[in-house]
Amino acid sequence: MTHASNREWLAAEPFTLALSAGFFGFFAHTGVLQALEEAGLSPRRIVGVSAGALAGGLWASGLSATELAEELLRLRRADFWDPGLPLGGLLKGGKFAAKLRSLLDDRGVRKVEDCRLPFAAVVYDVGSRRVRAVDQGPLGPAIQASCTVPLMFRPLRHEGRLLLDGGVADRLGLCALKPGERALHHALRSRSPWRGLSAGVPHGLSDGPGRKVLMVDDLPRVTPFRLDAGPAALRSGHAAMTAWLAGRS
């Protein structure tokens, strides 16, 4: 029996794209988005956690994958590095917020509901000690909250709640998916210095009914002090997704 290619599997029915947490993994996620665009494939909605929320949220807002890649390749540590007194995190987050506002204002997108594709950012609510999906309201704060890595950034207060990186308890964004929802996961392995804080991470994620998983091994490690590895990580994500699309399901 001839099996369909992964590209044909995605094209056959609407699918959700879930982009996982992974510290500075937004470079690899963007490579995946570039490969999807080149293949003429678009998800019906996007779920993003931490690095996945940054890449997925900006893409959903209207940036093409090429434009997003160009923005990331211009990124310098000074663009987001604003250390202050240790009030819950090394960085204050003001520069990060301003950068997001600039990118979103250029496209006239302020709310999640304004995105060209439905989008959900997974965040960790400190008060309730639970993860939740933010799929409405201001887009910039939703992305930033999902990227608020513990100890690196101060917790973000948004709409009366104190929020952190959703990868603290749900690296894959499973809380935002409905039972049986047809989805493609781009899952990044955790190699951040805060990975020990991530609890409840499911192991052995694999293909199943209505679910496909792409996990790229040996991605170049990108950090605030190794942004020069970003281009290689982007190329690795693109190459892996291109090869995966051509493979058989």
Order of alpha helices (4+ residues) and beta strands (2+ residues): alpha-beta-alpha-beta-alpha-alpha-beta-alpha-beta-beta-alpha-beta-beta-beta-beta-beta-alpha
